[in-house]
Amino acid sequence: MNDDTTATDATPDHVPLTPLERLIERLPRVQLPRIRVLPLAVGAAVVAAAWGLWTHAPLRNVPNGEIGVRMNRLTGDASVVRAGTAFVLPGLQDLRVYDLHEQVYHPTESASAQGSAPFQSVEGLSIGVDVTAHYALDPSRIATIARDLPANVGAEVVAPAVRGVIYRVFTRYTVREIFSSKRAEIQQVIEGELRPKLAANGIVLREVQIGQIDLPPDYKHGMEALLAEELESEKMRFTLELKDKQVKEAGLEAEADKVKREKAAEAAGLEQVIAAKAQEEAMAHVLPFKQKQIQQRQLEAEADKVSRIKTAEGAAEARRIEASGEADSRNKLADAEVYRMDKVGKSTSEQMAREGALITRNPLLIQKTMADKLSDKIQVIIAPPPANGGFIGSALLGNRAAPVAAVDKVVPDKDGDNAAQEASQ
């Protein structure tokens, strides 16, 4: 057995064997009973199935934002698989995954006039246009797309359709129209022709954008010069229109100022008229009020006059009463004074009479009284008594003889001591 295996491996046309074939080759070549060959075949089939499942996993993942279509190779049926895990039988089914996000087709080879595939204008000039088409697949027709369209929808379906429409539309316009005046119109025409064409294949056209336009160098310089002149003429036209509008604006402002002044004058006149009417109506109410005020002041003056007269009369009457009372009071005071003086005179006369009689009876009372009067100033008085028995103070008074009052009648009084004391005081 070993010799056979070595001979087989040495052949130049030998093909590498699989592990299962090597295992079978190494088995002894003997006549085995039929009952032992079946388990070996089953084991080989199991190993082959495990190897197929390992190399072609039946579980496929569909990411979020994408959608899958499971195709049956035998029947051609298609079923839609949403985001998640899908079971696909190897060899029997096939899974196509499509992106549902918005996709962009941007032909860079046509963005430059010197590019490999520039666009053509109606004059036959090559121009480069930066065109971008935004599209997305219709989820409701994804099964039809997977069954009828190629796997690479963007490169094999969208790109030819977009380029065909754009080339056809640009050939209808001049370079100047494409560059300046009809760019928006061209964009709308491209979208109008391209949208139904893509929609027939289950593709939704979102938007077509036209960006920078690259012109041929010679045409570009001429276009720039022409545009500069047109811009200058447009500027002049706009300047003239602006001046015309400024003149009209000045006229309108003058007219408006005139109308404003007229309205202001009318309003001022109307205001004066209204003010005069209001003043007239106010005077109609003010004059009676003024008359009432004058009457009120006259009545107040009369009342003040009467009040002053009454006040003067009352003051005169009061003065008369006061003068009469004062005169009566003075008369009574005079009578009282006369009566008092009369009484005082009589009392003085009576007292002097009493004192004279007392001094007559007691001549030393005069000396005692004098000594009492001088006691607070003179501590000791030494004086000889007069020889004639007269007043002891006559020598102190300059030897003047004191006149002796003649008393016609001396009335003895049992209260003579009290009278003498009062005379001494």
Summary of the structure (lengths in Angstrom):
residues: 425
radius of gyration: 79.2
end to end distance: 197.9
largest distance: 223.8
contacts: 993
relative contact order: 0.04
helix: 61%
strand: 13%
